[in-house]
Amino acid sequence: MENMALKNNTAAKILIVEDELVTANALSDVLSDLGYKVLEIVDSSDSAIASIHHQAPDIILMDIKLRGSDSGIAAVSEIQKIASIPVIYLTAFSDPETLERAIATSPYGYLTKPLRYAEVNIAIVLALKKHHEEKILQEALDKEKELHILKSRLLAMASHEFSTPMSVIRLLIWKLQNFEDQLTKESRYKNLASIQSAIKDINWLLEEVKFISCSESGKFPFHPETVDVKAYCQQLVESFQTEDNICKCRIQFRSYGKCHKLKLDKKLLWHIFMNLVSNAIKYSYDGGTIDVEVNCDSQKLILIICDHGIGIPNEYLNNLFLPFLRAENVGNVKGLGMGLYIAKQAVEAHQGKIAVESELNMGTKFTVVLPSANS
């Protein structure tokens, strides 16, 4: 037996498609000695396809001329419709016509008989490496495409959402300019407050668009710093104390533990907190209460935000953090459907966890765990 120059330590699974039983068994024994796992030896294209449906191999060694009218090349064409599995042809034929037909199926190798087992081993190692690299590249391309679609859709929806507050601002400014003498002091105050609210909506939309657009890889920048979590979250709660929000519901804030020395990304914490609390306000019933609880130790922050509003239907819970998802019971509440997606990305940037519990017409509870970067 020839000297094996390469020894494979990974238990790659191999399917041998060969109608010469002696050749197939000898090859199987050698591959097993090298550390590969031979799943099966089959002698026809139908058997090969059936075997793949039962258990997909990492690589296929395919004889071109099979028993009867079967062709290994035709078998590979069918297999490629089922799964992406690298194939190495084993054949006694090296004529240009056979080679051309084989190349058309994009094989990872083409070895002629009689086989030299060292060459078979080298061909398998190279094929597996090439297939792994192609898979990584394809995953990166798919991720880039997914992110591009996400950003394009976000920009389209944001441009639509921008139109409403911009129209409000234009109308109210026109009203203030042309009917100033006819407006009471109270009316002017309400118009200015409505303009400020519309500007706040625009700023919120800009923050969401900027957050999604800040990363080309889909992973958001993580810049931890020492944060006094209690003071910061209290400040964020106070930012919600507008006249409209106070009329709609009351925010009850509690904090426990030592929260002044956790290392977190302050900007990402802002996105988590603001999205979850704003959702709680939007989907609460008038006059309701939102409970915000901050619980810290030296290792982590646990943030709990609980409302007693409309709740989330069960069928939406599993996909709740997907972009643009909005449950059917949200009614006319405005939004891009990006808030929970953004919150989850910000949590994952911290290597944290986010969980949700909800019951229709009873409310929703979000629990966020963020480990401190110095833990």
Contacts in CASP RR format, 6 or more apart in sequence:
PFRMAT RR
TARGET T0000
AUTHOR 0000-0000-0000
METHOD contacts of the structure
MODEL  1
MENMALKNNTAAKILIVEDELVTANALSDVLSDLGYKVLEIVDSSDSAIA
SIHHQAPDIILMDIKLRGSDSGIAAVSEIQKIASIPVIYLTAFSDPETLE
RAIATSPYGYLTKPLRYAEVNIAIVLALKKHHEEKILQEALDKEKELHIL
KSRLLAMASHEFSTPMSVIRLLIWKLQNFEDQLTKESRYKNLASIQSAIK
DINWLLEEVKFISCSESGKFPFHPETVDVKAYCQQLVESFQTEDNICKCR
IQFRSYGKCHKLKLDKKLLWHIFMNLVSNAIKYSYDGGTIDVEVNCDSQK
LILIICDHGIGIPNEYLNNLFLPFLRAENVGNVKGLGMGLYIAKQAVEAH
QGKIAVESELNMGTKFTVVLPSANS
1 30 0 8 1.000
1 117 0 8 1.000
2 116 0 8 1.000
2 117 0 8 1.000
2 118 0 8 1.000
3 118 0 8 1.000
4 34 0 8 1.000
4 117 0 8 1.000
4 118 0 8 1.000
4 121 0 8 1.000
5 118 0 8 1.000
5 121 0 8 1.000
5 122 0 8 1.000
6 118 0 8 1.000
6 121 0 8 1.000
6 122 0 8 1.000
6 125 0 8 1.000
7 34 0 8 1.000
7 35 0 8 1.000
8 34 0 8 1.000
8 35 0 8 1.000
8 36 0 8 1.000
8 121 0 8 1.000
8 124 0 8 1.000
8 125 0 8 1.000
9 35 0 8 1.000
10 35 0 8 1.000
10 128 0 8 1.000
11 35 0 8 1.000
11 36 0 8 1.000
11 37 0 8 1.000
12 36 0 8 1.000
12 37 0 8 1.000
12 58 0 8 1.000
12 59 0 8 1.000
12 124 0 8 1.000
12 128 0 8 1.000
13 36 0 8 1.000
13 37 0 8 1.000
13 39 0 8 1.000
13 55 0 8 1.000
13 56 0 8 1.000
13 57 0 8 1.000
13 58 0 8 1.000
13 59 0 8 1.000
14 31 0 8 1.000
14 36 0 8 1.000
14 37 0 8 1.000
14 38 0 8 1.000
14 39 0 8 1.000
14 57 0 8 1.000
14 58 0 8 1.000
14 59 0 8 1.000
14 60 0 8 1.000
14 61 0 8 1.000
14 124 0 8 1.000
15 38 0 8 1.000
15 39 0 8 1.000
15 40 0 8 1.000
15 42 0 8 1.000
15 48 0 8 1.000
15 51 0 8 1.000
15 52 0 8 1.000
15 57 0 8 1.000
15 59 0 8 1.000
15 60 0 8 1.000
15 61 0 8 1.000
16 24 0 8 1.000
16 27 0 8 1.000
16 28 0 8 1.000
16 38 0 8 1.000
16 40 0 8 1.000
16 41 0 8 1.000
16 42 0 8 1.000
16 60 0 8 1.000
16 61 0 8 1.000
17 42 0 8 1.000
17 43 0 8 1.000
17 44 0 8 1.000
17 45 0 8 1.000
17 47 0 8 1.000
17 48 0 8 1.000
17 60 0 8 1.000
17 61 0 8 1.000
17 62 0 8 1.000
17 63 0 8 1.000
17 66 0 8 1.000
17 72 0 8 1.000
17 75 0 8 1.000
18 24 0 8 1.000
18 27 0 8 1.000
18 41 0 8 1.000
18 43 0 8 1.000
18 61 0 8 1.000
18 63 0 8 1.000
18 90 0 8 1.000
19 43 0 8 1.000
19 44 0 8 1.000
19 63 0 8 1.000
19 65 0 8 1.000
19 66 0 8 1.000
19 67 0 8 1.000
19 70 0 8 1.000
20 63 0 8 1.000
21 41 0 8 1.000
21 43 0 8 1.000
23 113 0 8 1.000
23 115 0 8 1.000
24 41 0 8 1.000
24 43 0 8 1.000
25 41 0 8 1.000
27 61 0 8 1.000
27 115 0 8 1.000
27 117 0 8 1.000
27 120 0 8 1.000
28 38 0 8 1.000
28 41 0 8 1.000
30 117 0 8 1.000
30 120 0 8 1.000
31 38 0 8 1.000
31 120 0 8 1.000
31 124 0 8 1.000
32 38 0 8 1.000
34 121 0 8 1.000
36 124 0 8 1.000
39 51 0 8 1.000
39 55 0 8 1.000
39 57 0 8 1.000
40 51 0 8 1.000
42 48 0 8 1.000
42 50 0 8 1.000
42 51 0 8 1.000
43 66 0 8 1.000
43 67 0 8 1.000
44 66 0 8 1.000
44 67 0 8 1.000
44 70 0 8 1.000
45 66 0 8 1.000
45 70 0 8 1.000
45 71 0 8 1.000
45 72 0 8 1.000
45 74 0 8 1.000
45 75 0 8 1.000
45 78 0 8 1.000
46 70 0 8 1.000
48 60 0 8 1.000
48 62 0 8 1.000
48 75 0 8 1.000
48 79 0 8 1.000
49 75 0 8 1.000
49 78 0 8 1.000
49 79 0 8 1.000
49 82 0 8 1.000
51 57 0 8 1.000
52 79 0 8 1.000
52 82 0 8 1.000
52 83 0 8 1.000
52 85 0 8 1.000
53 82 0 8 1.000
56 83 0 8 1.000
56 85 0 8 1.000
57 85 0 8 1.000
58 85 0 8 1.000
58 86 0 8 1.000
58 128 0 8 1.000
59 85 0 8 1.000
59 86 0 8 1.000
59 87 0 8 1.000
59 88 0 8 1.000
59 108 0 8 1.000
59 124 0 8 1.000
59 127 0 8 1.000
59 128 0 8 1.000
59 131 0 8 1.000
60 76 0 8 1.000
60 79 0 8 1.000
60 85 0 8 1.000
60 86 0 8 1.000
60 87 0 8 1.000
60 88 0 8 1.000
61 87 0 8 1.000
61 88 0 8 1.000
61 90 0 8 1.000
61 120 0 8 1.000
61 124 0 8 1.000
62 72 0 8 1.000
62 75 0 8 1.000
62 76 0 8 1.000
62 87 0 8 1.000
62 88 0 8 1.000
62 89 0 8 1.000
62 90 0 8 1.000
63 72 0 8 1.000
63 89 0 8 1.000
63 90 0 8 1.000
63 91 0 8 1.000
64 71 0 8 1.000
64 72 0 8 1.000
64 73 0 8 1.000
64 89 0 8 1.000
64 90 0 8 1.000
64 91 0 8 1.000
64 93 0 8 1.000
64 98 0 8 1.000
64 102 0 8 1.000
65 71 0 8 1.000
65 72 0 8 1.000
65 91 0 8 1.000
65 92 0 8 1.000
65 93 0 8 1.000
66 72 0 8 1.000
66 75 0 8 1.000
72 89 0 8 1.000
73 89 0 8 1.000
73 98 0 8 1.000
73 101 0 8 1.000
73 102 0 8 1.000
73 104 0 8 1.000
73 105 0 8 1.000
76 87 0 8 1.000
76 105 0 8 1.000
76 107 0 8 1.000
77 105 0 8 1.000
79 85 0 8 1.000
79 87 0 8 1.000
80 105 0 8 1.000
84 131 0 8 1.000
84 135 0 8 1.000
86 107 0 8 1.000
86 108 0 8 1.000
86 127 0 8 1.000
86 128 0 8 1.000
86 130 0 8 1.000
86 131 0 8 1.000
87 105 0 8 1.000
87 107 0 8 1.000
87 108 0 8 1.000
87 109 0 8 1.000
88 107 0 8 1.000
88 108 0 8 1.000
88 109 0 8 1.000
88 110 0 8 1.000
88 111 0 8 1.000
88 120 0 8 1.000
88 123 0 8 1.000
88 124 0 8 1.000
88 127 0 8 1.000
89 102 0 8 1.000
89 107 0 8 1.000
89 109 0 8 1.000
89 110 0 8 1.000
89 111 0 8 1.000
90 111 0 8 1.000
90 113 0 8 1.000
90 115 0 8 1.000
90 120 0 8 1.000
91 98 0 8 1.000
91 102 0 8 1.000
91 110 0 8 1.000
91 111 0 8 1.000
91 112 0 8 1.000
91 113 0 8 1.000
92 112 0 8 1.000
92 113 0 8 1.000
93 112 0 8 1.000
94 112 0 8 1.000
99 110 0 8 1.000
102 110 0 8 1.000
103 110 0 8 1.000
108 123 0 8 1.000
108 126 0 8 1.000
108 127 0 8 1.000
108 130 0 8 1.000
108 131 0 8 1.000
109 123 0 8 1.000
109 127 0 8 1.000
111 119 0 8 1.000
111 120 0 8 1.000
111 123 0 8 1.000
143 217 0 8 1.000
143 218 0 8 1.000
144 216 0 8 1.000
147 216 0 8 1.000
147 217 0 8 1.000
147 218 0 8 1.000
150 212 0 8 1.000
150 323 0 8 1.000
151 212 0 8 1.000
151 213 0 8 1.000
153 323 0 8 1.000
153 324 0 8 1.000
154 208 0 8 1.000
154 209 0 8 1.000
154 212 0 8 1.000
154 213 0 8 1.000
154 323 0 8 1.000
154 336 0 8 1.000
154 338 0 8 1.000
155 209 0 8 1.000
157 324 0 8 1.000
157 336 0 8 1.000
158 205 0 8 1.000
158 208 0 8 1.000
158 209 0 8 1.000
158 336 0 8 1.000
161 205 0 8 1.000
161 334 0 8 1.000
161 335 0 8 1.000
161 336 0 8 1.000
162 202 0 8 1.000
162 205 0 8 1.000
164 201 0 8 1.000
164 334 0 8 1.000
165 198 0 8 1.000
165 199 0 8 1.000
165 201 0 8 1.000
165 202 0 8 1.000
166 198 0 8 1.000
166 202 0 8 1.000
168 194 0 8 1.000
168 195 0 8 1.000
168 198 0 8 1.000
169 195 0 8 1.000
169 198 0 8 1.000
169 199 0 8 1.000
172 191 0 8 1.000
172 192 0 8 1.000
172 194 0 8 1.000
172 195 0 8 1.000
172 198 0 8 1.000
173 195 0 8 1.000
175 183 0 8 1.000
175 191 0 8 1.000
176 183 0 8 1.000
176 188 0 8 1.000
176 191 0 8 1.000
176 192 0 8 1.000
180 188 0 8 1.000
183 191 0 8 1.000
193 243 0 8 1.000
197 242 0 8 1.000
197 244 0 8 1.000
204 278 0 8 1.000
205 336 0 8 1.000
207 271 0 8 1.000
208 336 0 8 1.000
208 338 0 8 1.000
208 339 0 8 1.000
208 342 0 8 1.000
211 220 0 8 1.000
211 271 0 8 1.000
211 342 0 8 1.000
212 338 0 8 1.000
212 342 0 8 1.000
214 220 0 8 1.000
214 221 0 8 1.000
215 221 0 8 1.000
218 345 0 8 1.000
219 349 0 8 1.000
220 268 0 8 1.000
220 345 0 8 1.000
220 346 0 8 1.000
220 349 0 8 1.000
221 349 0 8 1.000
222 265 0 8 1.000
222 268 0 8 1.000
222 349 0 8 1.000
222 350 0 8 1.000
223 265 0 8 1.000
223 267 0 8 1.000
224 263 0 8 1.000
224 264 0 8 1.000
224 265 0 8 1.000
224 372 0 8 1.000
224 373 0 8 1.000
224 374 0 8 1.000
225 263 0 8 1.000
225 264 0 8 1.000
225 265 0 8 1.000
225 266 0 8 1.000
226 261 0 8 1.000
226 262 0 8 1.000
226 263 0 8 1.000
227 262 0 8 1.000
227 263 0 8 1.000
227 264 0 8 1.000
227 266 0 8 1.000
227 269 0 8 1.000
228 259 0 8 1.000
228 260 0 8 1.000
228 261 0 8 1.000
229 255 0 8 1.000
229 259 0 8 1.000
229 260 0 8 1.000
229 262 0 8 1.000
229 264 0 8 1.000
229 269 0 8 1.000
229 294 0 8 1.000
229 296 0 8 1.000
229 301 0 8 1.000
230 255 0 8 1.000
230 259 0 8 1.000
230 260 0 8 1.000
230 294 0 8 1.000
230 296 0 8 1.000
231 260 0 8 1.000
232 266 0 8 1.000
232 269 0 8 1.000
233 253 0 8 1.000
233 255 0 8 1.000
233 273 0 8 1.000
233 292 0 8 1.000
233 294 0 8 1.000
233 303 0 8 1.000
234 253 0 8 1.000
234 255 0 8 1.000
236 270 0 8 1.000
236 273 0 8 1.000
236 274 0 8 1.000
236 277 0 8 1.000
237 251 0 8 1.000
237 253 0 8 1.000
237 277 0 8 1.000
237 292 0 8 1.000
240 251 0 8 1.000
240 277 0 8 1.000
240 278 0 8 1.000
240 281 0 8 1.000
241 251 0 8 1.000
245 251 0 8 1.000
245 281 0 8 1.000
247 286 0 8 1.000
248 281 0 8 1.000
248 284 0 8 1.000
248 286 0 8 1.000
248 287 0 8 1.000
248 288 0 8 1.000
249 281 0 8 1.000
249 284 0 8 1.000
249 285 0 8 1.000
249 286 0 8 1.000
249 287 0 8 1.000
249 288 0 8 1.000
249 289 0 8 1.000
249 290 0 8 1.000
249 307 0 8 1.000
250 287 0 8 1.000
250 288 0 8 1.000
250 289 0 8 1.000
250 290 0 8 1.000
251 277 0 8 1.000
251 281 0 8 1.000
251 289 0 8 1.000
251 290 0 8 1.000
251 292 0 8 1.000
252 289 0 8 1.000
252 290 0 8 1.000
252 291 0 8 1.000
252 292 0 8 1.000
253 292 0 8 1.000
253 293 0 8 1.000
253 294 0 8 1.000
254 291 0 8 1.000
254 292 0 8 1.000
254 293 0 8 1.000
254 294 0 8 1.000
255 293 0 8 1.000
255 294 0 8 1.000
255 295 0 8 1.000
255 296 0 8 1.000
256 293 0 8 1.000
256 294 0 8 1.000
256 295 0 8 1.000
256 296 0 8 1.000
257 295 0 8 1.000
257 296 0 8 1.000
257 297 0 8 1.000
258 296 0 8 1.000
258 297 0 8 1.000
258 298 0 8 1.000
259 294 0 8 1.000
259 296 0 8 1.000
259 301 0 8 1.000
261 298 0 8 1.000
262 296 0 8 1.000
262 300 0 8 1.000
262 301 0 8 1.000
262 370 0 8 1.000
262 372 0 8 1.000
263 372 0 8 1.000
263 373 0 8 1.000
263 374 0 8 1.000
264 301 0 8 1.000
264 350 0 8 1.000
264 370 0 8 1.000
264 372 0 8 1.000
264 373 0 8 1.000
265 346 0 8 1.000
265 349 0 8 1.000
265 350 0 8 1.000
268 346 0 8 1.000
268 349 0 8 1.000
268 350 0 8 1.000
269 346 0 8 1.000
269 370 0 8 1.000
271 342 0 8 1.000
271 343 0 8 1.000
271 346 0 8 1.000
272 303 0 8 1.000
272 343 0 8 1.000
272 346 0 8 1.000
272 347 0 8 1.000
272 368 0 8 1.000
272 370 0 8 1.000
273 303 0 8 1.000
275 339 0 8 1.000
275 340 0 8 1.000
275 342 0 8 1.000
275 343 0 8 1.000
276 303 0 8 1.000
276 305 0 8 1.000
276 343 0 8 1.000
276 366 0 8 1.000
276 368 0 8 1.000
277 290 0 8 1.000
277 292 0 8 1.000
277 305 0 8 1.000
279 339 0 8 1.000
279 340 0 8 1.000
280 290 0 8 1.000
280 305 0 8 1.000
280 306 0 8 1.000
280 307 0 8 1.000
280 364 0 8 1.000
281 290 0 8 1.000
281 307 0 8 1.000
282 333 0 8 1.000
283 307 0 8 1.000
283 309 0 8 1.000
283 310 0 8 1.000
283 311 0 8 1.000
283 330 0 8 1.000
283 333 0 8 1.000
283 363 0 8 1.000
283 364 0 8 1.000
284 290 0 8 1.000
284 307 0 8 1.000
284 308 0 8 1.000
284 309 0 8 1.000
284 310 0 8 1.000
285 308 0 8 1.000
285 309 0 8 1.000
285 310 0 8 1.000
288 307 0 8 1.000
288 308 0 8 1.000
288 309 0 8 1.000
289 308 0 8 1.000
290 305 0 8 1.000
290 306 0 8 1.000
290 307 0 8 1.000
290 308 0 8 1.000
291 304 0 8 1.000
291 305 0 8 1.000
291 306 0 8 1.000
291 307 0 8 1.000
292 303 0 8 1.000
292 304 0 8 1.000
292 305 0 8 1.000
293 302 0 8 1.000
293 303 0 8 1.000
293 304 0 8 1.000
293 305 0 8 1.000
293 306 0 8 1.000
294 301 0 8 1.000
294 302 0 8 1.000
294 303 0 8 1.000
295 301 0 8 1.000
295 302 0 8 1.000
295 303 0 8 1.000
295 304 0 8 1.000
296 302 0 8 1.000
298 372 0 8 1.000
298 375 0 8 1.000
299 371 0 8 1.000
299 372 0 8 1.000
299 375 0 8 1.000
300 369 0 8 1.000
300 370 0 8 1.000
300 371 0 8 1.000
300 372 0 8 1.000
300 375 0 8 1.000
301 368 0 8 1.000
301 369 0 8 1.000
301 370 0 8 1.000
301 372 0 8 1.000
302 367 0 8 1.000
302 368 0 8 1.000
302 369 0 8 1.000
303 366 0 8 1.000
303 367 0 8 1.000
303 368 0 8 1.000
303 369 0 8 1.000
303 370 0 8 1.000
304 365 0 8 1.000
304 366 0 8 1.000
304 367 0 8 1.000
304 368 0 8 1.000
305 365 0 8 1.000
305 366 0 8 1.000
305 368 0 8 1.000
306 363 0 8 1.000
306 364 0 8 1.000
306 365 0 8 1.000
306 366 0 8 1.000
307 363 0 8 1.000
307 364 0 8 1.000
307 365 0 8 1.000
308 362 0 8 1.000
308 363 0 8 1.000
309 361 0 8 1.000
309 362 0 8 1.000
309 363 0 8 1.000
309 364 0 8 1.000
310 329 0 8 1.000
310 330 0 8 1.000
310 360 0 8 1.000
310 361 0 8 1.000
310 363 0 8 1.000
311 329 0 8 1.000
311 358 0 8 1.000
311 359 0 8 1.000
311 360 0 8 1.000
311 361 0 8 1.000
311 362 0 8 1.000
311 363 0 8 1.000
311 364 0 8 1.000
312 320 0 8 1.000
312 327 0 8 1.000
312 329 0 8 1.000
312 356 0 8 1.000
312 358 0 8 1.000
312 360 0 8 1.000
312 364 0 8 1.000
313 327 0 8 1.000
313 328 0 8 1.000
313 329 0 8 1.000
313 360 0 8 1.000
316 325 0 8 1.000
316 327 0 8 1.000
317 356 0 8 1.000
317 358 0 8 1.000
319 325 0 8 1.000
320 340 0 8 1.000
320 356 0 8 1.000
321 340 0 8 1.000
321 341 0 8 1.000
321 343 0 8 1.000
321 344 0 8 1.000
321 354 0 8 1.000
322 341 0 8 1.000
323 337 0 8 1.000
323 338 0 8 1.000
323 341 0 8 1.000
324 336 0 8 1.000
324 337 0 8 1.000
324 338 0 8 1.000
324 341 0 8 1.000
325 337 0 8 1.000
325 340 0 8 1.000
325 341 0 8 1.000
326 335 0 8 1.000
326 337 0 8 1.000
329 360 0 8 1.000
343 354 0 8 1.000
343 368 0 8 1.000
344 354 0 8 1.000
347 353 0 8 1.000
347 354 0 8 1.000
347 368 0 8 1.000
347 370 0 8 1.000
350 370 0 8 1.000
350 371 0 8 1.000
350 373 0 8 1.000
351 371 0 8 1.000
352 368 0 8 1.000
352 369 0 8 1.000
352 370 0 8 1.000
352 371 0 8 1.000
353 368 0 8 1.000
353 369 0 8 1.000
354 366 0 8 1.000
354 367 0 8 1.000
354 368 0 8 1.000
354 369 0 8 1.000
355 366 0 8 1.000
355 367 0 8 1.000
356 364 0 8 1.000
356 365 0 8 1.000
356 366 0 8 1.000
356 367 0 8 1.000
357 364 0 8 1.000
357 365 0 8 1.000
357 367 0 8 1.000
358 364 0 8 1.000
358 365 0 8 1.000
END
